[in-house]
Amino acid sequence: MSATPIRLGLMPPLTGLVALYGPEIVWAAEIATAEINAAGGLLGCPLELIVEDDGSMPETAVAAAKRLREVHGVNALIGNLLSNSRIAVATMVAEPTCTPYLNFSFYEGSISGRYFFHFAALPNQQIDKMIPYMAERFGLKMFFAGNNYEWPRGSIDAAKRALTKLGGEVVGELYLPIGISNEQLEHLLDDVAKSGADVFVPYFAGSDQIALLNRFAERGLKQRMAVVMGHYDEVLAGCLPPEVREGLFSCNTYFMAVNTPTNQAYLAQLERHPEVDALWPAGRGVLTNFGEGTYACVHAYAKAVTQAGTTDPEAVVAALEQIRFTSCQGEIVMDPVTHHAAVNCYLARGHADGTLSLVESFGRIAPQIPDRYRNSFTVPAAAAPSLAPPAPAPVSATGLFERIFDATDVAVITTDEQGVILQANRSTSEMLGYDADELPGMSVHFLLPPHQRARHAQMFELFRHSADTQRRMGHRSEIEGYRKDGTQFPAEASISKFHDQGRLILVAILRDITAKKQAEEDLLWRATHDPLTRLPNRALIKDRLTKALQRSQRSQQCVALLFIDLDHFKLINDTHGHEAGDQLLVHVANRLLEQVRPGDTVGRLGGDEFVVLCENIDQNLQIERLAERINDALRLPLQLEHQTVVCTASIGLALGQGDIADADAMLRNADAAMYLSKEQGRDGWRPFSNELTDKARTRLELVNGLRHAMERDELTLVFQPIVSTQNGRIKGAEALLRWTPESGPISPAVFIPIAEQNGLVNPLGTWVFTRACETLARLMARYPEEHFYLSVNLSTKQLDQPHLAEEFAAILQATGADPKRLVLELTETSLFSDVEKNLRELNRLADLGMRVAVDDFGTGYSSLLQLLRLPVSLIKIDREFVDGLDKRHDSRLIINAVIKMARALGKTVIAEGVENENQLFELKALQCEAVQGFLCARPMSEAALMDNIDNQCQLDHEQHAQVYYVIYVSKASAEVDQIALKTILEQSQRNNQRLGITGFLIYRHGYFLQLLEGRQEVLNSLVERIINDPRHQQIQIVGRGYAPHRLFSDWSMGYWQIIDFDDATTEVSAWQKRTLSLLEISADTRLAYAFFEALSH
């Protein structure tokens, strides 16, 4: 062979973002060069490989290409891995110098040039196969993200087009700068996690992709969605831990698992390379599509030179256009029209050991230039080489103009009539990343991305030949600026023209509008997402649901919607504060995301309402199990900042298909099913049924009817008397709202909650207060000497009105009602839900003279401190405890405790729901001041109330007897030990609970002293049985009679076995050693009663 070599320049990334691929690219080129030289070289000359690091950036790549051409005199170039570097080398070196430039890296398809040849995949040879495969197996919702330069943008554009053809949905798209920060990464993954994507498609380069995949797996997102890439390979796998590698999908022209003779031969040579210890995964010997593409480029160039018989660029170009050869991936055939090769396509799945196995082989695919670039794609004819075209003379300018020119904060660029830059100000250099001396002589079209250049050149020519002298910003479409490093930014531009010294000068002004576009994107995001949880909001959920239903028509599978409403969230929010409530909502959102299936979308509709949207449901059981998982997860305690809370949820399920349902109907159906879940006890799920449709329709009719009830005169007030337990006289009455439309009366239990949920409680509350004041004014006029009062129910939603006190004051003045004879009732749960807010409003109402009552006391979570702070005068014991008074032991204890507490705090107690004599008897015995219920009177009209007051239907004191007591002393027939005493007490407890008897038993030195209390006839019967009981002798009745109240409230019988002091361990003087016997105590009835009274405390 001749000593004069043919030089081939290689530009691998040995440093920078994608330096991890540098070694294998060099090895591949070295092995290919060695094979060629072993076969006799080229044209009788050795092939010499010259390597220059491209630095993973356009600026360093262009410098490397120029060194290879100008210093080393290479005949052709091979490179570059990153698209932005490749575009710069093609545009600034290869085409101007007529140097064949062979590319080994898959890319978006933006380069068209006579000397550019592509030996890797275009989107149609990779993405157009990858997207349908993933959509078919995992779902049609995809999230795309990548670095902000041409390869990710062009690739994602192609992927979106492929997805659109399938009827899929882009649920997210985001571009980040090269070298993404941890904050940017977390923000991206937050959006991905909450997007409901079936498939995540990331297009990040090198270390950015590694960081992304690691964090993606750490956050558990691999279990939520599939991941597919066009550039995941064995090198990237080597940078990831096993748990991250497993299950990742990739689509490209080559993987080490490809089984071709050429590949096996190459891998054998690679294993023998001096820098390789063993083949991957046992060692560092690896080949990816980049190395395989490099190997192909070297062989393609060698074959073209051999066929051309010369290294002349034009002859080599002509040969390359017809090249056909075999590489590791299989046969490669160049397309002479596009200069892009027909290459092979494989789809692979990654494993924990770092290998990838082929799951699909799509064969050799002809190239197609993507739509994004097709209009601007041409391969020009041969041109004369020019390393550095001379820069045109700049426009003359004064020193003042130069200073103004550089002081402006927009890019100002002057060009000649061909679009060649003459001058540019300082802002242009800063905005686009060029040094000031680099811009003159460059085409202005290069300041736009490749896919916009041809179109921009056409528009430039049209303006140049038009009569217009200026086109202002805002009169043109937005464009994209293209920086030196290949990154892009949105921009606005204006253009003008004038003649200077006989030549046409054009002036372009460019403004970076990144901040403006970001603000618009933020506004759009806020319009479609909940700012607190970052979940899709109602608008976006409705849009996603509509698209899901459309897809279901084709798939013939169901779409499911889970409507989730937190139980008692308002109580938690108001009790612990709004910050804690917000924390709770974020925790709930995260728990929902942890429970849903891959591809499910979680959204927040507002307040405490969430939804989960599920597609591809073929069995109801799938969605029912999901609902159960969600219920189970939400029952677990949540740790907020300073407290632990438990928050359950009621869930409604709705199923539908696009041919029989729409988004609004499904939302209504799921909502109706959720309400059924609440009605049936909360903390559960219920499916939607047609019966619920009727209920929902009825509910809507009620809402509409209630809106017009006042104007139709369908509302009335009735009054239920509140009666004193001491004398049976009516002390007051509670005003109760009734609604009687034409269809018939509707229960307040039905329409009051509907009013509160639909914003109607405020006008209704005002109407009730006004009518109650009018009634009170009439009562005052009729009974001026009576201290009769009216009680009006108040909703805490009314307390939210800013001018409620002023409104009530005006009503009081207009009606003449005495505020001191008005009581405002609020339920305990609502009253203590937000103590600080309610305290302010209730104090303002109390300042008008009205009293406040706590309704349904005992059902909420109030504390004594809160009760003391609020201006509460009356406590109304909930009917649930009154109902159990003569049935349950705990009801008596609770009522007794409430009455004692209220008495200690100086508050009046009223018992609600009194319906029988036993309840009334016990309440009187426990010293409850007043009662209300059907036993005393049912709700009645105003006229009937006045009739009752006139008659003052006093309770019959003989019928409603006072508490009767009996004290007796007896001698035990035999000595009674502890076991026997326990047996007596257990028997008496059962009997006492049944008969309504309380009391206390004392045993000492063989004698019993006992007090019994209850109804007279019951006690008399019991005493007869005791007299006849053989366990008792010498029975004496110490005293009997009526007592003002019970001493002992417990149904069970208390007892005391008095013990003797041990003189050896107790200091007592001699005269103190004498003790009174039970017989001596019983000799004085008053002493005996006082003795038991002391024990009761």
C-alpha positions, 0 to 999 in steps of 0.5 A: 500500500502507498504510504500516503493515507486517506484520512477520515475524520471522526467526532465522538463525544469524549467529554460533555453531556454524552461522553459515556458513548465516546469510547464505544464509538472510537472502538467501532471506528477503529475495528472498521478501519482495521478491517478495511486496512486488513482487506487492502485499504482504499485505492492502494492506500491505508485508511487513517482515522483521525479523532477529534472530541466534539465536546457534546456541544455545537460550538466545540463540535464545529471547532473539531470539524474545522480542525479535521478539515483545515489542520488534518486535511480529512477527506470526509467527516463522521459524527455527531451524536447530538442533533444540535452539534450535527446541525451546526457541523452540517451547516457551518462546515460540511456544506460550505466546504463540500465535505462528505459528512456521514452521520451515525446517530438517529435524529429528527430529520432536520438536515438536508444537504448535498454532502450529508448522509444519514446511516441511522434511524429517522422517526418513521424508522423508529418512533412510528413503530415504537408508539403503536406497539406501546399504545396497543399494549399499555394504553393511548395516554402518553406524556412526552418530555425532553431537552430543549433542542431540535432532536427531542422537539423533532422526535416528540413532534413525530411521536405525537403525530403517530399517537394522534393517528391512533386516536391517542391523547397527549397528557403532558409535554415539557422541555427542559434545558440541558443539564436539568436541576433537581428542582426541575426534575422533581417538578417534571416527575410531579406532573408525570405522576399526576398525569394519568399517563399509560406511557412515559416517553422521555427524550433527554440526553446522557446524564440528564436521562440517567438522573431522570430514570433513577428518580423515576424509579425511586418515586415508584413511577415504574409501577404506574406506567410503562417507559419507552425511549428511542435511545435506551441501550446497554451503555445507559443500562450500565449507569443504572442500578438493576431495579431501574433497568428492569422493564424499560423499553427501547426502539432503535436500529441495533441492540447487542442481542441482534443475531446476524453473522456480521454482529457476531463477528464484530462482537468477537473482535470487540472482545479482543480489543485491548481496552475491553476486558469482556463483553457486556454485562460481564465487562465494559465491551459494549456496542450500541446503535451509536457505535454500530452506526459509526461502524456502518459509516466507516464501511459505507465511506470505504465502499463509496471510495472504492466504487468511485475510484477516487476521494473526490467529494462529488464522486464519493457523494454520487457513490454514497447515493447508491451505497448498499452494504451489510452491517451488524444490524443487517442490510443498509440501503441508501435512498439517493433522493433524501440521503437517508438510509433504509435501516432496520428497526428493533424493539427491546425490553431491558432486564435487571442484569443490563441486557436487552432482549428483542421483543419485536423486529420490524425489518428494514424500513425505508426513510421518510422525512417527517412532516415537520421538515418535509416542506423545507427538505431539498438536497441541492446540486454541487456547489463550489467550496468556500471555507469562509465567505467574505463578510459584506461591508457593514452599514455605516453608522455614527458613534452615537448610533452604535451606542444606541444600537448596542444599548437596546434590549432586543436583538437588532440585525441588519442584512443585505438583500440575500439575508446575509448578516451585516451587523448585529448589536450586543443583545443579539450576541447575548440572546443567541450565544454567538461572539460578536465577530461570528454573526457577520457573514452568516445567513439570518435564516440560520438563526431559526430552527432547521424546520423553519428556515426554508419557509422563512427564506420564502417570506424574506423574499416576498417581503424584499420584493413587496411594496411594504417597507415594514412589518411590525411585531404582532403583525407576524406569527410567532417564530422560534429563535435558534441559539448557537448551542441548538436550544430554541426559544419563542420570539416575536420579530419585525422586519423593515427595509431601506436603501443605503448608498444604492444597496438594499438593507433589511433590519430584523428585530427579535424579542425573546418572549420566553417569559411571556410564553411561560406566563401563558403556559402557567395560566393554562396550567392553572386553568386545568389543574388544582394548584394545591394538589397539582392534580387535574381539575374539573375542566381537565377531568371532563376533557379527559373523560370525554376523550376516554369515552370516545376511545371506548367506542372503538375498544368496546370496553368500559370507562369507570369514574370513582367520585370520592368525597371525604367524610367530615372533612369540614370538621377536621379542617375547622378543628385543626385549621385550614393549613392542616386541611390543606396538608390533609388534601395533599396527603389524600391526593398522594394516597389516591395516586398510590392506589390507582392502576397504571394509566388511571387519572386522579383529579380534584374537582374542588373542596374535598371532592376527588375523582379517579378516571379508569379506562379499559374496564372489562369487569366490574370487579376491577373497579370495585377492588380499586374502591375497596383499596382506596377506602382501606388506604384512607382509613389509615391515620395521617400524620399532619404537622402536629397531629394525627387524623383519620379521614374516611371517604364515601365513593360513588362508582359509575361505568359507561361507554362512549355510545351510551354515556357522556362526561356530564352524565357520568359525573352526575351518576358517580356523584349520585352514587357517592351520596348514596354511600354517605346516606348508608353510613359513609366510609364505603362505596356504592355503584350507580344504578337507574334508581339513583338516576331517579333520586338525582332527578328528584334532588334537582327538582327539589333544588329548583322547587326550593329556589321558588318556595318563598315566592310561591308561599309554600313555606310555613313555621310550626312551633314545638313547646319547651316545657318546664319539668318543675311545674309543667308550664310552657317556657318557650317554643322552637320554630321549625320550618315546613315546606309544602309544595303542590306535590305534598309536604317534604321532610326538613330532613330532606330539604334542609341538607339540600338547601345547605349544599346548594347555597339556599340556606341564607335566604331561607334562614333570613325568611325563618328569622323574620317570620319568627320575630313577627310571631314573637312580637304577636306573643309579646303583645298577647302575653306581656307578663309571660317570659316566653321565648322563641328558639330559631335554628341557625346554620353556620353557613349563615355565620359566614355572611359578613353582615348577618348581625346588621341584617338581624338587627334590622329585622328586630327593629322592623318587627318589634321583637324583643331580642332577649326573648330569642334563642339562636340554636346551632348544632354542637358539631357545626358550632365548634367546627370553627370556634374562632370565626363562630365566636366573633359572629356569635358575640356580635349577635349576643350583643344584640341581646339574643341568647345562644343554645347548643343543639344536639349536645353530646354528638360532637367534639366540643371542649369545656374551654370552647364552651366557656369561650362561646356566649352559650346560655342553653344546652340541648341534650341530643334525642339519641341519649334521651331515647336510651335513657330508660334502656342504656346504662351509658345514656344515664351517665352521659345525661347526668354528667351533662346536667351537672356540668351545665349547672356548674357553668350556670347554663340551662339544660333542655332534653330533646325527644322526650316521648314516654313517661319513663324518660320524663321521670328520669329527667326530672329525677336528674334535675333537668330543667326543661323538656321538649318532645312528643310526650309534651306536644307535637309541633303546632301552628302559631294559633295552636301554640297560643291556645296551649299557652292560654290553657297552660296544660300543666303536667300532672304532678300525680301522674309524673311522680317525684323520686321516692326513696327507702332506707332500711337496716337489716341483720345478715342471716349469715356472715357475708364474704366478698364473693357473696357480696359480689353475687348480690350486687350482680343480681341487683344490677340486672334487676335495677336496670330493668326496674329503674332503681338506683341506690347504695348498699353498706355492709359492716359487722353482719349488718346491711344499711341500704338506700333505694330510689325510684318509683314509689310502687316499684320500691314498695314491691321491692321492699316486700321481697327484701322483707321475705328474703331469708338472707335478711333478719330484723329488718327495720325501715329507717325512712321513706319519702320523696326526694327532690332528685336521685342521689345516685345516677348509676343503674348499678348498685354501689356498695361499701364494706367498711373495714376496721383500722389496724391499731398497730399501723394507724395513729388514733387516740383511745377516745377515737377508737369507738365506732358507730355501728350501722344500727346506731346510724340508722337510729337517725333518719336524717343522719342516715340520708345525709350519710348516703348523700355524702357517699353520692358525691 
